[in-house]
Amino acid sequence: MNDKNAQTTSNVLLDRVIAVIDKNELSESEFVKSLKDDYIVRAKAISYIVDAKPEVEYDIAELQKIAGLMSVDEIHFIDDTGTIYSGSIPKYFGYSFDSGEQMAFFKQMLNNYDLTLCQDVTPNTAEAKEMMYAITWNESKTHMVQVGITPKRLLKELKRNQISNVVADMPVYKGMEIFVVNTKTKKIEGATNCAKIGNTLTNVNC
């Protein structure tokens, strides 16, 4: 009877682990999508601001203020050749869609004035700094407006959803352990005993 109860309890706990991981993967995907949509909205908002006040297009100090107000780290203006000609960070002026793989992602913008894009977190071309960039054409289609964000909020959310954190928080009965093993690497990616993460099942005598 005790063996049967233990098996039932184990099955319930395993089902819960699977459900939580599946839910977190879904919420992670939805979170990233909503964040990208949000960044595109910010790029459009900055575009409208500058269209309404064209004198700030080359005013670096003012653009840095706007970046702060819009909670973005960078603003770039890109011409119809794909070259950065103004923005809040002068050291990036002159970089173009041909400067590197990260910037080349946006080259498709040159052939589609209705396109808006937001890139996944990627090391940027200039400094290999982890960034997320969103871009849109301005209303008159004379230039593109790009915003760059250091993805602290995204990285924090992803960390919270890591398998290691999810499994470590699972309640278990005395003498019971839960492991989540990568089927390709055979390594333990999550465990109720955090000390065993990174080992293989063979190494922990399971």
N, CA, C and O of each residue as an XYZ file, in Angstrom:
824
protein
N       0.834     -1.198      0.000
C       0.000      0.000      0.000
C       0.870      1.249      0.000
O       0.605      2.218     -0.712
N       1.941      1.196      0.839
C       2.847      2.335      0.897
C       3.535      2.566     -0.438
O       3.701      3.705     -0.874
N       3.943      1.453     -1.096
C       4.578      1.564     -2.412
C       3.634      2.196     -3.414
O       4.040      3.020     -4.234
N       2.360      1.802     -3.341
C       1.362      2.338     -4.265
C       1.162      3.838     -4.028
O       1.059      4.615     -4.977
N       1.107      4.235     -2.757
C       0.951      5.653     -2.427
C       2.148      6.467     -2.892
O       2.002      7.578     -3.403
N       3.344      5.890     -2.705
C       4.564      6.579     -3.125
C       4.569      6.781     -4.636
O       4.957      7.836     -5.137
N       4.122      5.726     -5.363
C       4.084      5.821     -6.825
C       3.075      6.880     -7.268
O       3.337      7.658     -8.185
N       1.923      6.898     -6.607
C       0.893      7.895     -6.946
C       1.409      9.310     -6.685
O       1.219     10.213     -7.501
N       2.066      9.490     -5.535
C       2.631     10.801     -5.187
C       3.686     11.227     -6.198
O       3.725     12.381     -6.625
N       4.541     10.280     -6.575
C       5.578     10.574     -7.567
C       4.968     11.021     -8.889
O       5.429     11.982     -9.506
N       3.923     10.309     -9.317
C       3.273     10.660    -10.586
C       2.656     12.058    -10.537
O       2.737     12.822    -11.499
N       2.034     12.377     -9.388
C       1.418     13.702     -9.233
C       2.485     14.793     -9.299
O       2.305     15.810     -9.970
N       3.605     14.570     -8.591
C       4.675     15.568     -8.581
C       5.299     15.738     -9.965
O       5.579     16.858    -10.392
N       5.514     14.628    -10.660
C       6.090     14.694    -12.013
C       5.153     15.424    -12.968
O       5.589     16.226    -13.794
N       3.854     15.133    -12.840
C       2.874     15.837    -13.675
C       2.917     17.335    -13.396
O       2.773     18.153    -14.304
N       3.116     17.681    -12.130
C       3.162     19.099    -11.770
C       4.405     19.768    -12.360
O       4.327     20.883    -12.876
N       5.553     19.084    -12.283
C       6.792     19.621    -12.868
C       6.598     19.898    -14.354
O       6.937     20.975    -14.846
N       6.050     18.913    -15.063
C       5.839     19.043    -16.507
C       4.892     20.197    -16.810
O       5.131     20.980    -17.730
N       3.817     20.300    -16.033
C       2.825     21.359    -16.258
C       3.425     22.745    -16.041
O       3.180     23.668    -16.817
N       4.221     22.881    -14.968
C       4.826     24.185    -14.666
C       5.836     24.576    -15.734
O       5.867     25.725    -16.174
N       6.672     23.611    -16.156
C       7.667     23.909    -17.192
C       6.982     24.291    -18.498
O       7.387     25.250    -19.155
N       5.948     23.547    -18.878
C       5.203     23.863    -20.107
C       4.580     25.252    -20.020
O       4.624     26.023    -20.979
N       3.998     25.566    -18.856
C       3.361     26.877    -18.662
C       4.397     27.989    -18.736
O       4.152     29.032    -19.342
N       5.570     27.764    -18.112
C       6.611     28.793    -18.120
C       7.166     29.023    -19.513
O       7.472     30.156    -19.884
N       7.300     27.939    -20.297
C       7.785     28.094    -21.662
C       6.793     28.904    -22.490
O       7.189     29.721    -23.321
N       5.500     28.672    -22.258
C       4.468     29.416    -22.967
C       4.477     30.879    -22.548
O       4.419     31.772    -23.394
N       4.550     31.129    -21.225
C       4.539     32.514    -20.748
C       5.795     33.247    -21.199
O       5.753     34.449    -21.458
N       6.924     32.522    -21.296
C       8.164     33.126    -21.777
C       8.001     33.594    -23.213
O       8.397     34.705    -23.566
N       7.415     32.734    -24.036
C       7.192     33.080    -25.441
C       6.259     34.277    -25.569
O       6.504     35.187    -26.360
N       5.184     34.265    -24.779
C       4.218     35.366    -24.820
C       4.849     36.660    -24.296
O       4.574     37.744    -24.810
N       5.687     36.537    -23.282
C       6.341     37.704    -22.712
C       7.266     38.352    -23.737
O       7.250     39.571    -23.910
N       8.071     37.537    -24.416
C       8.999     38.057    -25.416
C       8.229     38.744    -26.543
O       8.629     39.808    -27.017
N       7.130     38.135    -26.967
C       6.322     38.733    -28.039
C       5.749     40.076    -27.602
O       5.787     41.042    -28.364
N       5.217     40.146    -26.382
C       4.622     41.405    -25.913
C       5.695     42.473    -25.744
O       5.444     43.655    -25.978
N       6.891     42.053    -25.335
C       7.988     42.997    -25.172
C       8.399     43.572    -26.529
O       8.655     44.770    -26.650
N       8.459     42.722    -27.533
C       8.801     43.188    -28.886
C       7.756     44.172    -29.404
O       8.092     45.207    -29.980
N       6.498     43.840    -29.192
C       5.416     44.752    -29.612
C       5.553     46.104    -28.907
O       5.355     47.159    -29.511
N       5.890     46.050    -27.634
C       6.046     47.270    -26.840
C       7.185     48.130    -27.380
O       7.053     49.352    -27.458
N       8.292     47.512    -27.750
C       9.444     48.259    -28.252
C       9.151     48.896    -29.608
O       9.624     49.995    -29.899
N       8.371     48.204    -30.433
C       7.980     48.781    -31.719
C       7.103     50.011    -31.496
O       7.241     51.015    -32.194
N       6.198     49.924    -30.516
C       5.343     51.073    -30.176
C       6.213     52.248    -29.727
O       5.937     53.392    -30.089
N       7.254     51.980    -28.948
C       8.142     53.052    -28.488
C       8.877     53.689    -29.664
O       9.039     54.909    -29.716
N       9.321     52.858    -30.606
C      10.001     53.394    -31.793
C       9.058     54.298    -32.584
O       9.462     55.363    -33.053
N       7.808     53.877    -32.731
C       6.819     54.687    -33.454
C       6.527     55.990    -32.708
O       6.384     57.045    -33.326
N       6.441     55.911    -31.390
C       6.171     57.106    -30.593
C       7.296     58.126    -30.751
O       7.044     59.322    -30.901
N       8.528     57.648    -30.716
C       9.678     58.551    -30.899
C       9.671     59.135    -32.298
O      10.000     60.306    -32.488
N       9.298     58.323    -33.280
C       9.191     58.808    -34.657
C       8.188     59.954    -34.758
O       8.461     60.964    -35.407
N       7.027     59.799    -34.117
C       5.995     60.851    -34.139
C       6.497     62.119    -33.440
O       6.237     63.230    -33.901
N       7.217     61.945    -32.325
C       7.754     63.097    -31.599
C       8.702     63.900    -32.487
O       8.620     65.127    -32.552
N       9.598     63.196    -33.165
C      10.600     63.867    -33.994
C       9.972     64.446    -35.264
O      10.399     65.500    -35.735
N       8.974     63.775    -35.817
C       8.263     64.342    -36.973
C       7.576     65.657    -36.593
O       7.504     66.590    -37.392
N       7.073     65.708    -35.353
C       6.385     66.913    -34.883
C       7.370     68.011    -34.485
O       7.042     69.197    -34.533
N       8.578     67.608    -34.094
C       9.613     68.582    -33.714
C      10.902     68.255    -34.479
O      11.857     67.757    -33.884
N      10.941     68.527    -35.782
C      12.090     68.135    -36.605
C      13.423     68.718    -36.154
O      14.480     68.208    -36.524
N      13.379     69.785    -35.355
C      14.628     70.406    -34.896
C      15.410     69.499    -33.940
O      16.598     69.729    -33.711
N      14.760     68.474    -33.380
C      15.482     67.599    -32.448
C      16.165     66.431    -33.160
O      16.871     65.647    -32.527
N      15.960     66.315    -34.457
C      16.502     65.175    -35.204
C      18.024     65.066    -35.080
O      18.579     63.967    -35.076
N      18.697     66.232    -34.978
C      20.158     66.227    -34.876
C      20.642     66.745    -33.514
O      21.828     67.019    -33.332
N      19.718     66.872    -32.574
C      20.051     67.386    -31.250
C      20.301     66.202    -30.309
O      19.365     65.627    -29.754
N      21.563     65.855    -30.145
C      21.927     64.652    -29.387
C      21.442     64.716    -27.940
O      20.907     63.742    -27.410
N      21.633     65.870    -27.311
C      21.222     66.009    -25.907
C      19.716     65.832    -25.759
O      19.252     65.183    -24.822
N      18.956     66.407    -26.682
C      17.496     66.290    -26.628
C      17.054     64.847    -26.889
O      16.122     64.348    -26.259
N      17.732     64.193    -27.819
C      17.398     62.794    -28.128
C      17.705     61.891    -26.932
O      16.990     60.920    -26.688
N      18.754     62.206    -26.198
C      19.069     61.429    -24.997
C      17.992     61.622    -23.935
O      17.664     60.689    -23.202
N      17.446     62.827    -23.853
C      16.339     63.086    -22.924
C      15.097     62.285    -23.336
O      14.423     61.685    -22.499
N      14.812     62.290    -24.647
C      13.654     61.549    -25.151
C      13.821     60.053    -24.879
O      12.869     59.366    -24.510
N      15.053     59.562    -25.070
C      15.328     58.141    -24.796
C      15.009     57.811    -23.337
O      14.421     56.771    -23.042
N      15.403     58.712    -22.428
C      15.120     58.501    -21.013
C      13.634     58.501    -20.717
O      13.140     57.668    -19.958
N      12.922     59.448    -21.327
C      11.474     59.538    -21.113
C      10.739     58.322    -21.651
O       9.721     57.908    -21.095
N      11.258     57.742    -22.746
C      10.612     56.589    -23.374
C      11.155     55.253    -22.859
O      10.774     54.188    -23.346
N      12.045     55.325    -21.875
C      12.641     54.116    -21.265
C      13.324     53.222    -22.306
O      13.148     52.004    -22.306
N      14.099     53.844    -23.182
C      14.952     53.091    -24.107
C      16.386     53.567    -23.891
O      16.611     54.661    -23.375
N      17.347     52.746    -24.285
C      18.756     53.087    -24.060
C      19.392     53.790    -25.249
O      20.357     54.538    -25.092
N      18.852     53.551    -26.433
C      19.441     54.133    -27.638
C      18.349     54.569    -28.606
O      17.292     53.945    -28.696
N      18.625     55.657    -29.330
C      17.788     56.071    -30.465
C      18.716     56.276    -31.652
O      19.748     56.937    -31.538
N      18.343     55.704    -32.794
C      19.134     55.879    -34.012
C      18.217     56.285    -35.162
O      17.105     55.774    -35.294
N      18.698     57.210    -35.992
C      18.006     57.563    -37.228
C      18.813     56.993    -38.382
O      20.026     57.184    -38.471
N      18.118     56.293    -39.258
C      18.770     55.559    -40.346
C      18.185     56.011    -41.671
O      16.965     56.040    -41.837
N      19.051     56.366    -42.621
C      18.552     56.883    -43.903
C      18.140     55.754    -44.841
O      18.182     54.579    -44.477
N      17.738     56.135    -46.066
C      17.197     55.131    -46.994
C      18.270     54.243    -47.625
O      17.959     53.396    -48.463
N      19.542     54.435    -47.223
C      20.599     53.503    -47.649
C      20.915     52.512    -46.529
O      21.719     51.597    -46.703
N      20.264     52.710    -45.368
C      20.510     51.819    -44.237
C      21.663     52.265    -43.357
O      22.252     51.445    -42.653
N      22.002     53.575    -43.383
C      23.131     54.104    -42.624
C      22.646     54.996    -41.473
O      21.765     55.836    -41.654
N      23.234     54.799    -40.294
C      22.899     55.645    -39.141
C      23.512     57.025    -39.343
O      24.729     57.145    -39.483
N      22.686     58.065    -39.360
C      23.184     59.421    -39.598
C      22.979     60.344    -38.402
O      23.564     61.427    -38.355
N      22.163     59.938    -37.441
C      21.946     60.746    -36.243
C      21.389     59.834    -35.159
O      21.106     58.659    -35.394
N      21.239     60.402    -33.966
C      20.701     59.617    -32.867
C      21.264     60.071    -31.539
O      21.884     61.129    -31.434
N      21.040     59.260    -30.537
C      21.464     59.627    -29.181
C      22.883     59.169    -28.861
O      23.424     59.533    -27.817
N      23.501     58.372    -29.749
C      24.851     57.858    -29.500
C      25.741     58.127    -30.723
O      25.758     57.330    -31.662
N      26.472     59.235    -30.714
C      27.272     59.645    -31.880
C      28.290     58.603    -32.358
O      28.580     58.529    -33.552
N      28.835     57.797    -31.432
C      29.867     56.837    -31.849
C      29.325     55.770    -32.791
O      30.100     55.041    -33.410
N      27.983     55.670    -32.908
C      27.406     54.690    -33.824
C      27.123     55.294    -35.205
O      26.748     54.566    -36.124
N      27.295     56.606    -35.365
C      27.023     57.234    -36.659
C      27.945     56.615    -37.720
O      29.136     56.411    -37.487
N      27.368     56.326    -38.880
C      28.159     55.758    -39.975
C      28.023     54.248    -40.103
O      28.304     53.684    -41.160
N      27.591     53.591    -39.026
C      27.325     52.154    -39.140
C      26.105     51.955    -40.046
O      25.187     52.775    -40.063
N      26.115     50.862    -40.788
C      25.011     50.623    -41.726
C      24.579     49.167    -41.689
O      25.161     48.341    -40.986
N      23.543     48.877    -42.463
C      23.037     47.506    -42.544
C      24.067     46.551    -43.158
O      23.902     45.333    -43.105
N      25.123     47.113    -43.738
C      26.194     46.282    -44.306
C      27.375     46.128    -43.352
O      28.378     45.505    -43.702
N      27.262     46.691    -42.148
C      28.398     46.691    -41.227
C      28.592     45.370    -40.483
O      29.685     45.089    -39.991
N      27.557     44.577    -40.400
C      27.672     43.320    -39.665
C      26.379     42.535    -39.684
O      25.337     43.030    -40.112
N      26.463     41.305    -39.213
C      25.318     40.387    -39.269
C      24.121     40.899    -38.483
O      22.981     40.780    -38.933
N      24.380     41.473    -37.299
C      23.270     41.960    -36.468
C      22.492     43.058    -37.186
O      21.262     43.031    -37.197
N      23.184     44.018    -37.781
C      22.503     45.113    -38.473
C      21.895     44.660    -39.797
O      20.892     45.214    -40.248
N      22.507     43.652    -40.416
C      22.000     43.152    -41.701
C      20.588     42.577    -41.570
O      19.858     42.488    -42.557
N      20.208     42.190    -40.358
C      18.862     41.673    -40.106
C      17.801     42.669    -40.580
O      16.727     42.269    -41.029
N      18.106     43.965    -40.479
C      17.125     44.998    -40.800
C      17.173     45.441    -42.269
O      16.452     46.360    -42.656
N      18.002     44.807    -43.079
C      18.153     45.216    -44.481
C      16.837     45.105    -45.252
O      16.613     45.838    -46.215
N      15.985     44.202    -44.833
C      14.689     44.016    -45.501
C      13.798     45.243    -45.375
O      12.839     45.396    -46.132
N      14.109     46.117    -44.423
C      13.341     47.362    -44.260
C      13.453     48.249    -45.496
O      12.529     49.004    -45.798
N      14.569     48.168    -46.212
C      14.820     49.053    -47.351
C      13.853     48.809    -48.506
O      13.652     49.681    -49.351
N      13.261     47.628    -48.534
C      12.351     47.276    -49.628
C      10.887     47.256    -49.209
O      10.014     46.907    -50.004
N      10.619     47.628    -47.962
C       9.233     47.574    -47.485
C       8.990     48.695    -46.475
O       9.378     48.596    -45.311
N       8.340     49.761    -46.944
C       8.109     50.927    -46.105
C       7.036     50.694    -45.027
O       6.891     51.508    -44.115
N       6.297     49.601    -45.128
C       5.259     49.310    -44.143
C       5.743     48.353    -43.056
O       5.000     48.028    -42.130
N       6.975     47.913    -43.175
C       7.507     46.895    -42.265
C       7.971     47.509    -40.943
O       8.568     48.585    -40.918
N       7.689     46.814    -39.863
C       8.280     47.118    -38.553
C       8.897     45.822    -38.047
O       8.337     44.745    -38.249
N      10.040     45.922    -37.397
C      10.737     44.727    -36.940
C      11.278     44.927    -35.536
O      11.616     46.041    -35.134
N      11.353     43.833    -34.800
C      12.055     43.839    -33.523
C      12.913     42.583    -33.468
O      12.428     41.464    -33.637
N      14.171     42.796    -33.231
C      15.145     41.709    -33.230
C      15.201     41.023    -31.872
O      14.942     41.645    -30.841
N      15.542     39.736    -31.878
C      15.786     39.045    -30.609
C      17.028     39.636    -29.950
O      17.771     40.386    -30.583
N      17.253     39.304    -28.697
C      18.457     39.775    -28.012
C      19.681     39.262    -28.769
O      19.857     38.059    -28.956
N      20.525     40.211    -29.203
C      21.664     39.887    -30.063
C      22.821     40.826    -29.741
O      22.586     41.998    -29.448
N      24.070     40.344    -29.786
C      25.208     41.258    -29.615
C      25.214     42.282    -30.747
O      25.146     41.910    -31.919
N      25.296     43.575    -30.405
C      25.235     44.577    -31.474
C      26.535     44.646    -32.259
O      27.580     44.182    -31.801
N      26.454     45.233    -33.449
C      27.590     45.261    -34.364
C      28.743     46.095    -33.817
O      29.904     45.711    -33.954
N      28.434     47.224    -33.203
C      29.479     48.154    -32.792
C      30.327     47.653    -31.627
O      31.549     47.804    -31.638
N      29.683     47.056    -30.619
C      30.409     46.716    -29.399
C      30.164     45.306    -28.886
O      30.636     44.942    -27.809
N      29.425     44.511    -29.653
C      29.081     43.150    -29.228
C      28.347     43.154    -27.890
O      28.463     42.216    -27.102
N      27.582     44.235    -27.645
C      26.815     44.380    -26.406
C      25.431     43.792    -26.607
O      24.782     44.061    -27.618
N      24.973     42.987    -25.648
C      23.656     42.362    -25.760
C      22.569     43.431    -25.781
O      22.432     44.210    -24.838
N      21.801     43.459    -26.862
C      20.756     44.466    -27.034
C      19.561     43.858    -27.754
O      19.666     42.828    -28.419
N      18.429     44.524    -27.603
C      17.258     44.215    -28.417
C      16.898     45.495    -29.171
O      16.759     46.556    -28.562
N      16.747     45.399    -30.496
C      16.468     46.572    -31.321
C      15.118     46.442    -32.025
O      14.748     45.373    -32.512
N      14.394     47.568    -32.063
C      13.131     47.653    -32.811
C      13.243     48.818    -33.782
O      13.898     49.818    -33.491
N      12.596     48.683    -34.944
C      12.756     49.694    -35.986
C      11.454     49.906    -36.759
O      10.670     48.978    -36.957
N      11.245     51.152    -37.189
C      10.072     51.494    -37.988
C      10.431     52.636    -38.931
O      11.351     53.404    -38.649
N       9.716     52.755    -40.045
C       9.843     53.936    -40.898
C       9.055     55.075    -40.262
O       8.048     54.845    -39.592
N       9.521     56.309    -40.477
C       8.742     57.443    -40.002
C       7.533     57.647    -40.918
O       7.418     56.994    -41.955
N       6.642     58.549    -40.533
C       5.374     58.720    -41.251
C       5.574     59.089    -42.716
O       4.843     58.606    -43.581
N       6.550     59.935    -43.000
C       6.774     60.386    -44.385
C       7.722     59.472    -45.162
O       8.019     59.734    -46.327
N       8.196     58.406    -44.523
C       9.060     57.396    -45.160
C      10.396     57.980    -45.643
O      10.967     57.507    -46.626
N      10.880     58.996    -44.952
C      12.167     59.589    -45.331
C      13.335     58.953    -44.572
O      14.476     58.988    -45.034
N      13.045     58.381    -43.423
C      14.097     57.718    -42.652
C      13.455     56.700    -41.696
O      12.241     56.687    -41.491
N      14.300     55.867    -41.132
C      13.862     54.877    -40.150
C      14.265     55.330    -38.746
O      15.279     56.002    -38.556
N      13.458     54.949    -37.790
C      13.754     55.218    -36.378
C      13.951     53.874    -35.688
O      13.098     52.989    -35.750
N      15.093     53.747    -35.033
C      15.418     52.496    -34.336
C      15.660     52.790    -32.865
O      16.326     53.765    -32.517
N      15.115     51.941    -32.008
C      15.402     52.048    -30.579
C      16.138     50.796    -30.137
O      15.896     49.701    -30.643
N      17.045     50.980    -29.181
C      17.776     49.860    -28.613
C      17.545     49.795    -27.121
O      17.557     50.817    -26.434
N      17.337     48.599    -26.628
C      17.049     48.412    -25.206
C      17.963     47.345    -24.629
O      18.098     46.259    -25.192
N      18.593     47.661    -23.496
C      19.312     46.634    -22.758
C      18.252     45.764    -22.087
O      17.494     46.260    -21.254
N      18.183     44.500    -22.426
C      17.007     43.701    -22.036
C      17.049     43.167    -20.605
O      16.932     41.961    -20.383
N      17.216     44.074    -19.633
C      17.265     43.637    -18.231
C      15.955     42.961    -17.824
O      15.951     41.927    -17.157
N      14.858     43.565    -18.236
C      13.539     43.035    -17.853
C      13.329     41.646    -18.459
O      12.821     40.742    -17.795
N      13.719     41.488    -19.712
C      13.580     40.198    -20.380
C      14.454     39.150    -19.714
O      13.987     38.048    -19.426
N      15.704     39.473    -19.467
C      16.629     38.497    -18.897
C      16.198     38.077    -17.492
O      16.358     36.920    -17.102
N      15.653     39.026    -16.742
C      15.165     38.707    -15.392
C      14.014     37.715    -15.461
O      13.948     36.772    -14.672
N      13.106     37.932    -16.410
C      11.957     37.040    -16.560
C      12.394     35.651    -17.019
O      11.880     34.641    -16.539
N      13.339     35.608    -17.944
C      13.819     34.317    -18.439
C      14.507     33.537    -17.324
O      14.354     32.320    -17.221
N      15.260     34.242    -16.497
C      15.951     33.577    -15.395
C      14.950     32.960    -14.423
O      15.146     31.851    -13.925
N      13.882     33.697    -14.167
C      12.844     33.192    -13.255
C      12.219     31.921    -13.786
O      11.776     31.071    -13.014
N      12.182     31.788    -15.114
C      11.534     30.636    -15.728
C      12.473     29.458    -15.978
O      12.040     28.424    -16.486
N      13.738     29.599    -15.630
C      14.686     28.516    -15.888
C      14.253     27.235    -15.174
O      13.731     27.263    -14.060
N      14.486     26.125    -15.847
C      14.109     24.818    -15.297
C      14.716     24.608    -13.915
O      14.065     24.072    -13.018
N      15.976     25.037    -13.746
C      16.652     24.825    -12.464
C      15.898     25.492    -11.326
O      15.792     24.936    -10.233
N      15.369     26.698    -11.586
C      14.625     27.409    -10.549
C      13.266     26.774    -10.283
O      12.830     26.673     -9.136
N      12.603     26.348    -11.356
C      11.271     25.754    -11.235
C      11.322     24.479    -10.395
O      10.522     24.304     -9.476
N      12.260     23.593    -10.712
C      12.336     22.305    -10.019
C      12.821     22.483     -8.585
O      12.351     21.790     -7.683
N      13.753     23.400     -8.367
C      14.279     23.622     -7.009
C      13.181     24.052     -6.046
O      13.263     23.790     -4.846
N      12.161     24.709     -6.570
C      11.062     25.192     -5.726
C       9.962     24.155     -5.497
O       9.006     24.420     -4.769
N      10.090     22.983     -6.109
C       9.062     21.961     -5.970
C       9.104     21.310     -4.585
O      10.173     20.890     -4.142
N       7.962     21.217     -3.894
C       7.939     20.529     -2.592
C       7.993     19.013     -2.801
O       7.294     18.476     -3.660
N       8.819     18.331     -2.018
C       8.893     16.864     -2.109
C       8.894     16.260     -0.710
O       9.214     16.922      0.278
N       8.527     14.987     -0.659
C       8.540     14.274      0.615
C       9.947     13.778      0.931
O      10.784     13.646      0.038
N      10.198     13.507      2.203
C      11.508     13.032      2.643
C      11.905     11.774      1.878
O      11.114     10.843      1.733
N      13.139     11.764      1.393
C      13.632     10.610      0.659
C      13.309     10.634     -0.831
O      13.704      9.726     -1.561
N      12.601     11.654     -1.287
C      12.218     11.740     -2.697
C      12.980     12.873     -3.373
O      13.145     13.944     -2.790
N      13.446     12.643     -4.601
C      14.120     13.673     -5.376
C      13.526     13.733     -6.769
O      13.049     12.727     -7.294
N      13.555     14.921     -7.370
C      13.089     15.094     -8.740
C      14.246     15.617     -9.581
O      14.937     16.557     -9.187
N      14.452     15.001    -10.743
C      15.471     15.445    -11.676
C      14.825     15.733    -13.033
O      13.912     15.023    -13.456
N      15.303     16.778    -13.710
C      14.945     17.012    -15.108
C      16.233     16.892    -15.902
O      17.179     17.653    -15.700
N      16.255     15.901    -16.829
C      17.484     15.572    -17.549
C      17.338     15.918    -19.029
O      16.326     15.605    -19.655
N      18.366     16.569    -19.576
C      18.410     16.856    -21.010
C      18.685     15.551    -21.746
O      19.713     14.914    -21.516
N      17.781     15.152    -22.623
C      17.916     13.849    -23.288
C      19.095     13.810    -24.260
O      19.584     12.730    -24.594
N      19.550     14.960    -24.711
C      20.685     14.987    -25.650
C      22.017     14.956    -24.916
O      22.895     14.159    -25.249
N      22.173     15.828    -23.909
C      23.449     15.903    -23.193
C      23.540     14.924    -22.037
O      24.627     14.651    -21.529
N      22.373     14.386    -21.615
C      22.267     13.473    -20.470
C      22.584     14.169    -19.146
O      22.771     13.503    -18.128
N      22.645     15.500    -19.152
C      22.957     16.238    -17.929
C      21.685     16.663    -17.199
O      20.640     16.894    -17.807
N      21.809     16.757    -15.881
C      20.689     17.198    -15.054
C      20.579     18.727    -15.141
O      21.514     19.442    -14.781
N      19.438     19.219    -15.617
C      19.231     20.662    -15.760
C      18.403     21.238    -14.625
O      18.394     22.448    -14.399
N      17.718     20.370    -13.922
C      16.929     20.810    -12.777
C      16.858     19.699    -11.756
O      16.791     18.523    -12.114
N      16.872     20.066    -10.477
C      16.810     19.048     -9.421
C      16.342     19.699     -8.131
O      16.603     20.875     -7.880
N      15.649     18.917     -7.321
C      15.232     19.437     -6.021
C      16.445     19.626     -5.113
O      16.392     20.400     -4.158
N      17.538     18.921     -5.409
C      18.817     19.147     -4.739
C      19.719     19.884     -5.734
O      20.282     19.272     -6.642
N      19.851     21.192     -5.556
C      20.565     22.029     -6.532
C      22.013     21.586     -6.755
O      22.581     21.851     -7.815
N      22.612     20.921     -5.775
C      24.006     20.502     -5.884
C      24.213     19.478     -6.996
O      25.335     19.265     -7.454
N      23.118     18.846     -7.425
C      23.250     17.791     -8.437
C      23.063     18.305     -9.866
O      23.232     17.550    -10.823
N      22.717     19.581    -10.013
C      22.553     20.163    -11.357
C      23.908     20.189    -12.058
O      24.919     20.586    -11.479
N      23.902     19.757    -13.321
C      25.138     19.717    -14.106
C      25.761     18.339    -14.156
O      26.577     18.057    -15.034
N      25.381     17.463    -13.210
C      25.856     16.080    -13.214
C      25.012     15.234    -14.165
O      24.004     15.699    -14.697
N      25.428     14.006    -14.367
C      24.600     13.025    -15.079
C      23.971     12.111    -14.051
O      24.404     12.066    -12.899
N      22.943     11.380    -14.467
C      22.285     10.457    -13.540
C      23.260      9.410    -13.037
O      23.158      8.971    -11.891
N      24.204      9.001    -13.875
C      25.216      8.007    -13.472
C      26.068      8.544    -12.354
O      26.380      7.834    -11.398
N      26.450      9.819    -12.476
C      27.311     10.436    -11.463
C      26.641     10.563    -10.095
O      27.312     10.554     -9.063
N      25.313     10.680    -10.099
C      24.615     10.844     -8.813
C      24.015      9.516     -8.342
O      23.207      9.487     -7.414
N      24.416      8.428     -8.986
C      24.015      7.079     -8.560
C      22.503      6.874     -8.554
O      21.931      6.372     -7.586
N      21.857      7.283     -9.680
C      20.410      7.083     -9.760
C      20.120      5.870    -10.620
O      18.957      5.520    -10.821
